[in-house]
Amino acid sequence: MKNNKIRSRENKHIFSKIFIVLLMFFFYLPIVYTVVFSFNKSKSLSKFTGFSLQWYTKLFNNSDMMDSIFYTIAIAVIATVVATIAGTVTAIGLSKSNKVLRGIVEQINDLPIMNPDIVTAIGLLMFFSSLAVKKGFLTLLLAHIMFCIPFVILSVMPKLRSLDPNILDAALDLGCTPVQALTKVIVPQITSGILAGALISFTMSFDDFVISYFVTGNGVNNISIMIYTMAKRVNPTINAVSTLIIGVITIGLLVVNIAPVIREKNKIKKEKIK
């Protein structure tokens, strides 16, 4: 009986490993495929004919694509900064509000997250049209800020709930002004939640297509809209753009994960020296 149980556990363990390998293969094969064919010499998306950097050269010589990259990064950065500040301040305010008001606001905050993008996009389109606002950079930026704020609030609120409810009063009793208590006591303890919200906001803004497609205009396009228009015909430049984005994200992830390890090692070295 014991042998049978051990064998069944080993079989399950082997099956789980195979499943994980297949899952990773399924997720990462398209990414590897995109990177490899971004260096393809021909336009073929099924046969690799030789190594070439021509698609990267065409990418950087394409003014429309470079403009779309600029608009994407600019809007993502501005929207992330504004949404992070507004979302963090709102979350801190809600944490000190009564339960009824906090519950109502949290329910309202969940609506943009739960709504399909197409519903939000049509709503924003009708809103800007009713105000006779000309669609362009401003409308695109406002739309991105709007749908990024709920993600920041959702990331910061759990951190605030984990804090001691008396910590703010203690800081004030010890001589801190309200601003000092906020910046030197509260914010440092919820930094991880703020960073998580900022990263989610940047990702959502950088990646958005549906809402951006409905609220933009006047020649202002982000990368997702540009790729959508280019994808209607065979254009390997898309692979070059995708590869650059993958590279930036990979470098960012490495920095975010390696930086804390380096800091920890430096702290240990300094403690040993002392």
Sine and cosine of phi, psi and omega as CSV:
sin_phi,cos_phi,sin_psi,cos_psi,sin_omega,cos_omega
0.00,0.00,-0.70,0.72,0.00,-1.00
-0.89,0.46,-0.66,0.75,0.02,-1.00
-0.89,0.45,-0.65,0.76,0.02,-1.00
-0.90,0.44,-0.65,0.76,0.02,-1.00
-0.91,0.42,-0.66,0.75,0.01,-1.00
-0.90,0.44,-0.67,0.74,0.01,-1.00
-0.90,0.43,-0.67,0.74,0.00,-1.00
-0.90,0.44,-0.63,0.78,0.05,-1.00
-0.91,0.42,-0.67,0.75,0.03,-1.00
-0.90,0.44,-0.65,0.76,0.02,-1.00
-0.90,0.44,-0.68,0.74,0.03,-1.00
-0.90,0.44,-0.64,0.77,0.01,-1.00
-0.90,0.44,-0.69,0.73,0.03,-1.00
-0.90,0.43,-0.68,0.74,0.00,-1.00
-0.89,0.46,-0.67,0.74,0.00,-1.00
-0.90,0.43,-0.63,0.78,0.04,-1.00
-0.90,0.43,-0.69,0.72,0.02,-1.00
-0.88,0.47,-0.67,0.74,0.00,-1.00
-0.89,0.46,-0.68,0.73,0.00,-1.00
-0.91,0.42,-0.67,0.74,0.02,-1.00
-0.88,0.47,-0.71,0.71,0.02,-1.00
-0.90,0.45,-0.63,0.77,0.00,-1.00
-0.91,0.42,-0.71,0.71,0.03,-1.00
-0.90,0.43,-0.63,0.78,0.04,-1.00
-0.88,0.47,-0.68,0.74,-0.01,-1.00
-0.91,0.42,-0.63,0.78,-0.04,-1.00
-0.96,0.27,-0.66,0.75,-0.18,-0.98
-0.99,-0.13,-0.26,0.97,0.03,-1.00
-0.86,0.50,-0.71,0.70,0.04,-1.00
-0.87,0.50,-0.57,0.82,0.00,-1.00
-0.92,0.38,-0.72,0.69,0.03,-1.00
-0.89,0.47,-0.66,0.75,0.01,-1.00
-0.86,0.50,-0.70,0.71,-0.01,-1.00
-0.89,0.45,-0.70,0.72,-0.02,-1.00
-0.90,0.44,-0.72,0.70,-0.03,-1.00
-0.88,0.47,-0.73,0.69,-0.08,-1.00
-0.99,0.17,-0.09,1.00,0.14,-0.99
-0.95,0.30,-0.30,0.95,0.02,-1.00
-0.97,-0.25,0.22,0.97,-0.02,-1.00
-0.96,0.29,0.62,-0.78,-0.05,-1.00
-0.96,0.27,-0.52,0.85,-0.02,-1.00
-0.96,-0.27,0.04,-1.00,0.02,-1.00
-0.99,0.16,-0.12,0.99,-0.07,-1.00
-0.88,0.48,0.68,-0.73,0.05,-1.00
-0.97,-0.25,0.14,0.99,-0.01,-1.00
-0.80,-0.60,-0.29,0.96,-0.04,-1.00
-0.75,-0.66,0.83,-0.55,0.02,-1.00
-1.00,0.07,0.91,-0.42,-0.11,-0.99
-0.98,-0.19,-0.16,0.99,0.00,-1.00
0.43,-0.90,0.33,-0.94,-0.05,-1.00
-0.99,0.17,0.70,-0.71,0.02,-1.00
-0.35,-0.94,0.52,-0.86,0.06,-1.00
-0.96,-0.28,0.31,0.95,-0.11,-0.99
-0.90,0.43,-0.54,0.84,-0.04,-1.00
-0.95,0.30,-0.51,0.86,0.09,-1.00
-0.95,0.32,-0.62,0.79,0.06,-1.00
-0.89,0.46,-0.71,0.71,0.03,-1.00
-0.91,0.41,-0.56,0.83,0.02,-1.00
-0.88,0.48,-0.76,0.65,-0.05,-1.00
-0.96,0.28,-0.30,0.95,0.06,-1.00
-1.00,-0.01,-0.12,0.99,-0.01,-1.00
-1.00,0.02,0.96,-0.28,-0.07,-1.00
-0.90,0.43,-0.60,0.80,0.01,-1.00
-0.90,0.44,-0.67,0.75,0.00,-1.00
-0.93,0.38,-0.66,0.75,0.00,-1.00
-0.91,0.41,-0.59,0.81,0.07,-1.00
-0.90,0.43,-0.66,0.75,-0.01,-1.00
-0.91,0.41,-0.60,0.80,0.05,-1.00
-0.91,0.42,-0.67,0.74,0.03,-1.00
-0.88,0.47,-0.74,0.67,-0.01,-1.00
-0.89,0.46,-0.64,0.77,-0.01,-1.00
-0.89,0.46,-0.75,0.66,-0.02,-1.00
-0.92,0.38,-0.69,0.72,-0.03,-1.00
-0.88,0.47,-0.74,0.68,-0.01,-1.00
-0.92,0.39,-0.66,0.75,-0.01,-1.00
-0.89,0.45,-0.68,0.73,-0.02,-1.00
-0.92,0.38,-0.75,0.66,-0.02,-1.00
-0.89,0.45,-0.72,0.69,0.00,-1.00
-0.88,0.48,-0.63,0.78,0.01,-1.00
-0.91,0.42,-0.71,0.70,-0.02,-1.00
-0.89,0.45,-0.76,0.65,-0.03,-1.00
-0.91,0.42,-0.72,0.70,-0.02,-1.00
-0.91,0.42,-0.61,0.79,0.01,-1.00
-0.91,0.42,-0.71,0.70,0.02,-1.00
-0.91,0.42,-0.77,0.64,-0.04,-1.00
-0.90,0.43,-0.68,0.73,-0.01,-1.00
-0.92,0.40,-0.64,0.77,0.01,-1.00
-0.92,0.40,-0.73,0.69,0.02,-1.00
-0.88,0.47,-0.66,0.75,0.02,-1.00
-0.89,0.45,-0.69,0.73,0.00,-1.00
-0.89,0.45,-0.66,0.75,0.03,-1.00
-0.91,0.42,-0.66,0.75,0.04,-1.00
-0.90,0.44,-0.66,0.75,0.01,-1.00
-0.91,0.42,-0.57,0.82,-0.02,-1.00
-0.90,0.43,-0.38,0.92,0.01,-1.00
-0.98,-0.21,0.07,1.00,0.00,-1.00
-1.00,0.00,0.19,-0.98,0.04,-1.00
-0.96,0.29,0.31,-0.95,-0.13,-0.99
-0.88,0.47,-0.62,0.78,-0.05,-1.00
-0.90,0.43,-0.77,0.64,0.00,-1.00
-0.89,0.45,-0.67,0.74,0.00,-1.00
-0.89,0.46,-0.67,0.74,0.00,-1.00
-0.90,0.44,-0.66,0.76,0.00,-1.00
-0.91,0.42,-0.73,0.68,-0.03,-1.00
-0.91,0.42,-0.63,0.77,0.02,-1.00
-0.90,0.43,-0.62,0.79,0.06,-1.00
-0.91,0.43,-0.67,0.74,0.04,-1.00
-0.91,0.42,-0.61,0.79,0.00,-1.00
-0.90,0.44,-0.50,0.86,-0.02,-1.00
-0.97,0.24,-0.34,0.94,-0.08,-1.00
-0.86,0.50,-0.76,0.65,0.01,-1.00
-0.89,0.46,-0.48,0.88,0.00,-1.00
-0.96,0.26,-0.64,0.77,-0.05,-1.00
-0.99,0.14,-0.42,0.91,0.00,-1.00
-0.91,0.41,0.63,-0.78,0.17,-0.99
-0.88,0.48,0.56,-0.83,-0.03,-1.00
-0.84,0.54,-0.57,0.82,-0.05,-1.00
-0.91,0.41,-0.57,0.82,0.03,-1.00
-0.92,0.38,-0.72,0.69,0.04,-1.00
-0.89,0.46,-0.65,0.76,-0.02,-1.00
-0.89,0.45,-0.72,0.69,0.00,-1.00
-0.91,0.41,-0.63,0.77,0.03,-1.00
-0.88,0.47,-0.70,0.71,0.02,-1.00
-0.92,0.38,-0.61,0.79,0.03,-1.00
-0.88,0.48,-0.72,0.69,0.01,-1.00
-0.92,0.40,-0.60,0.80,-0.01,-1.00
-0.91,0.42,-0.75,0.66,0.00,-1.00
-0.92,0.40,-0.58,0.81,0.01,-1.00
-0.92,0.38,-0.64,0.77,0.00,-1.00
-0.91,0.41,-0.49,0.87,0.03,-1.00
-1.00,0.00,0.00,1.00,-0.01,-1.00
0.85,0.52,0.60,0.80,0.04,-1.00
-1.00,0.07,0.78,-0.62,-0.01,-1.00
-0.95,0.32,0.80,-0.59,-0.05,-1.00
-0.95,0.32,0.69,-0.73,-0.01,-1.00
0.09,-1.00,-0.60,-0.80,-0.07,-1.00
-0.88,0.47,-0.69,0.72,-0.05,-1.00
-0.90,0.44,-0.74,0.68,-0.01,-1.00
-0.90,0.43,-0.62,0.79,0.02,-1.00
-0.91,0.41,-0.67,0.74,0.01,-1.00
-0.91,0.42,-0.71,0.70,0.00,-1.00
-0.88,0.47,-0.64,0.77,0.02,-1.00
-0.90,0.43,-0.67,0.75,0.00,-1.00
-0.92,0.38,-0.64,0.77,0.06,-1.00
-0.88,0.47,-0.66,0.75,-0.03,-1.00
-0.87,0.50,-0.72,0.69,-0.06,-1.00
-1.00,0.06,-0.10,1.00,0.06,-1.00
-1.00,0.03,-0.54,0.84,-0.05,-1.00
-0.83,0.56,-0.71,0.70,0.00,-1.00
-0.85,0.53,-0.56,0.83,0.01,-1.00
-0.93,0.36,-0.57,0.82,0.05,-1.00
-0.92,0.39,-0.73,0.68,0.02,-1.00
-0.86,0.51,-0.67,0.74,-0.02,-1.00
-0.91,0.41,-0.49,0.87,0.00,-1.00
-0.99,0.13,-0.55,0.84,-0.09,-1.00
-0.99,0.10,-0.57,0.82,-0.09,-1.00
-0.83,0.55,-0.71,0.71,0.02,-1.00
-0.87,0.49,-0.58,0.81,0.04,-1.00
-0.91,0.41,-0.64,0.77,0.02,-1.00
-0.92,0.39,-0.59,0.81,0.01,-1.00
-0.92,0.40,-0.48,0.88,-0.03,-1.00
-0.98,0.18,-0.18,0.98,0.00,-1.00
-0.98,0.21,0.42,-0.91,0.12,-0.99
-0.91,0.42,0.82,-0.58,-0.06,-1.00
-0.90,0.45,-0.30,0.95,-0.03,-1.00
-1.00,-0.10,0.02,1.00,-0.11,-0.99
-0.91,0.41,-0.59,0.81,0.01,-1.00
-0.93,0.38,-0.70,0.71,0.03,-1.00
-0.89,0.46,-0.61,0.79,0.02,-1.00
-0.90,0.44,-0.66,0.76,0.01,-1.00
-0.91,0.42,-0.64,0.76,0.02,-1.00
-0.92,0.39,-0.62,0.78,0.02,-1.00
-0.91,0.41,-0.48,0.88,-0.02,-1.00
-1.00,0.08,0.09,1.00,0.12,-0.99
0.95,-0.31,0.00,1.00,0.03,-1.00
-0.96,0.28,0.60,-0.80,0.18,-0.98
-0.97,0.23,0.28,-0.96,0.03,-1.00
-0.81,0.58,-0.63,0.78,0.00,-1.00
-0.93,0.36,-0.67,0.74,0.03,-1.00
-0.91,0.42,-0.65,0.76,0.03,-1.00
-0.89,0.46,-0.60,0.80,0.01,-1.00
-0.95,0.32,-0.74,0.67,-0.12,-0.99
-0.99,0.15,-0.50,0.86,-0.09,-1.00
-0.97,-0.23,-0.27,0.96,-0.05,-1.00
-0.89,-0.46,-0.79,0.61,-0.08,-1.00
-0.97,0.25,-0.82,0.58,-0.10,-0.99
-0.85,0.52,-0.71,0.71,0.01,-1.00
-0.85,0.52,-0.48,0.88,-0.04,-1.00
-1.00,0.07,-0.22,0.98,0.04,-1.00
-0.90,-0.44,0.31,0.95,-0.06,-1.00
-0.85,0.53,-0.65,0.76,-0.02,-1.00
-0.89,0.46,-0.63,0.77,0.05,-1.00
-0.92,0.38,-0.62,0.78,0.03,-1.00
-0.91,0.43,-0.70,0.72,0.01,-1.00
-0.90,0.43,-0.64,0.77,0.03,-1.00
-0.89,0.46,-0.69,0.72,0.04,-1.00
-0.89,0.45,-0.63,0.77,0.01,-1.00
-0.91,0.42,-0.68,0.73,0.01,-1.00
-0.90,0.43,-0.67,0.75,0.04,-1.00
-0.90,0.45,-0.68,0.74,0.00,-1.00
-0.88,0.48,-0.72,0.70,0.00,-1.00
-0.89,0.46,-0.68,0.74,0.00,-1.00
-0.90,0.44,-0.72,0.70,-0.01,-1.00
-0.89,0.45,-0.66,0.75,0.00,-1.00
-0.93,0.37,-0.71,0.70,-0.03,-1.00
-0.89,0.45,-0.56,0.83,-0.14,-0.99
-1.00,-0.05,-0.23,0.97,-0.18,-0.98
-0.92,0.39,0.66,-0.75,0.06,-1.00
-0.83,-0.56,-0.79,0.61,-0.15,-0.99
-0.86,0.50,-0.82,0.58,-0.03,-1.00
-0.90,0.44,-0.68,0.74,-0.01,-1.00
-0.87,0.49,-0.64,0.77,-0.05,-1.00
-0.89,0.45,-0.56,0.83,-0.06,-1.00
-1.00,0.10,-0.49,0.87,-0.14,-0.99
-0.97,-0.26,-0.09,1.00,-0.01,-1.00
-1.00,-0.02,0.19,-0.98,0.02,-1.00
0.03,-1.00,-0.09,-1.00,0.07,-1.00
0.84,0.54,0.57,0.82,0.06,-1.00
0.98,0.22,0.17,0.98,0.02,-1.00
-1.00,-0.08,0.94,-0.35,-0.02,-1.00
-0.79,-0.61,0.60,-0.80,0.14,-0.99
-0.99,-0.11,-0.02,-1.00,-0.09,-1.00
-0.89,0.46,-0.66,0.75,-0.05,-1.00
-0.89,0.46,-0.65,0.76,0.03,-1.00
-0.93,0.37,-0.66,0.75,0.01,-1.00
-0.89,0.45,-0.68,0.73,0.01,-1.00
-0.91,0.42,-0.61,0.80,0.03,-1.00
-0.87,0.49,-0.68,0.74,0.00,-1.00
-0.95,0.32,-0.54,0.84,-0.01,-1.00
-0.98,0.22,-0.45,0.89,-0.09,-1.00
-0.96,0.29,-0.14,0.99,0.01,-1.00
-0.94,0.34,-0.26,0.97,0.08,-1.00
-0.67,-0.74,0.32,-0.95,-0.03,-1.00
-0.92,0.40,0.89,-0.46,-0.04,-1.00
-0.54,-0.84,0.99,-0.15,-0.03,-1.00
-0.90,0.44,-0.17,0.98,0.07,-1.00
-0.86,0.51,-0.47,0.88,0.04,-1.00
-0.87,0.49,-0.64,0.77,0.03,-1.00
-0.89,0.45,-0.62,0.79,0.01,-1.00
-0.91,0.41,-0.69,0.73,0.03,-1.00
-0.88,0.48,-0.73,0.69,-0.02,-1.00
-0.88,0.47,-0.64,0.76,0.00,-1.00
-0.90,0.44,-0.66,0.75,0.04,-1.00
-0.89,0.45,-0.66,0.75,0.02,-1.00
-0.90,0.44,-0.69,0.72,0.03,-1.00
-0.87,0.50,-0.68,0.73,0.00,-1.00
-0.89,0.46,-0.69,0.72,0.01,-1.00
-0.89,0.45,-0.69,0.72,0.00,-1.00
-0.90,0.44,-0.67,0.74,0.01,-1.00
-0.88,0.47,-0.71,0.70,0.02,-1.00
-0.89,0.46,-0.67,0.74,0.03,-1.00
-0.87,0.49,-0.69,0.73,0.02,-1.00
-0.90,0.43,-0.65,0.76,0.02,-1.00
-0.89,0.45,-0.69,0.73,0.00,-1.00
-0.90,0.44,-0.72,0.70,-0.03,-1.00
-0.89,0.46,-0.60,0.80,-0.05,-1.00
-1.00,0.08,-0.53,0.85,-0.05,-1.00
-0.99,0.10,-0.56,0.83,-0.05,-1.00
-0.83,0.56,-0.73,0.68,0.02,-1.00
-0.88,0.47,-0.57,0.82,0.01,-1.00
-0.91,0.42,-0.68,0.73,0.01,-1.00
-0.90,0.43,-0.68,0.74,0.02,-1.00
-0.88,0.48,-0.67,0.74,0.00,-1.00
-0.90,0.44,-0.66,0.75,0.03,-1.00
-0.91,0.42,-0.64,0.77,0.03,-1.00
-0.91,0.42,-0.62,0.78,0.04,-1.00
-0.90,0.44,-0.68,0.74,0.01,-1.00
-0.90,0.44,-0.65,0.76,0.02,-1.00
-0.90,0.43,-0.68,0.73,0.01,-1.00
-0.90,0.43,-0.62,0.79,0.03,-1.00
-0.92,0.40,-0.60,0.80,0.02,-1.00
-0.92,0.38,-0.63,0.78,0.01,-1.00
-0.91,0.42,-0.65,0.76,0.04,-1.00
-0.91,0.42,0.00,0.00,0.00,0.00
